[in-house]
Amino acid sequence: MLNIRHTGIYVEDIAKQAEFYKKCFFMTIICENYQDSGPLFDDLLGYKEAKVLITKLITEMGKKNGTGDMLELIYVFPDEDKQRKCKRKICDVGMSHVAFGVSDIETTVQRIQNYGGKKITDIYTIGNKKCCFCEDPEGNGIELIQ
């Protein structure tokens, strides 16, 4: 069995991003501002004593089926001295997009624009589906599929 557990996005303003995803996609916060550190993050970020703040959100469908449909927002605490020594800039890598299935693409695009995001492509019909790409307030890609 294969399912997508979560998609992680490295963010600059974790509170603003959490509010954006709550309002645009009606997600529920299940873990808010959890501070974490340890060997995994040291290895992942490439320097000792790396610290992150994590907020996790889940969709209504995720709440119903108990798996997947989760978004993890990650803020890496800045430490300029340590980050200069960092071998891997994981938080600079970014991601291509997160795909959301929606029931009303036009309304969702409008909410994205109302809360600081933007539409970056027209809405296209591909087969029996509508699709477009947007960006959240920090420029992370969002694919909408109806």
Residue, then its C-alpha position, 0 to 999 in steps of 0.5 A: m500500500l502506498n499513500i502520501r503521508h504529508t508534504g513538507i514546505y520550508v517557510e519563513d513565516i509559519a503562522k502566516q502560512a498556517e493561516f493561509y492553508k487553513k483559510c484556503f483549504f479548510m485544513t485543521i491544525i493537528c500540531e502547532n509550533y512544535q520545536d524539534s531538534g536532534p541528530l536527524f535535523d543535524d544530518l538533514l540540515g548539515y550542522k550541529e544543534a539545528k532547530v526547527l519549528i513544525t506545524k502540521l495541518i490535515t484535510e477533512m478527508g485525512k481526518k476521516n480516513g486517518t492517513g495522508d492529506m497532511l501538510e507539514l510547515i517547517y521553519v528552520f531557526p536561523d543561525e548565520d554562523k552555523q548555516r555558513k558551514c552547512k553542506r546542504k541548504i535543504c530549506d533553499v531547495g524548495m519544491s515544485h508544487v503541492a497538488f490539491g483536489v478541489s470541488d470548485i476550482e474558481t472559488t479556490v483560486q479566488r480564496i488563494q488570491n484573497y489571502g495573499g497568493k496568486k494564480i500563475t496559469d489559466i484554468y485548463t480543461i484536460g480530459n474531464k478535469k480542470c487544472c491550474f497552478c497558483e502560488d501561496p504567499e511565499g511563492n510555493g507552487i500549488e496545483l489545483i485539480q477539479 
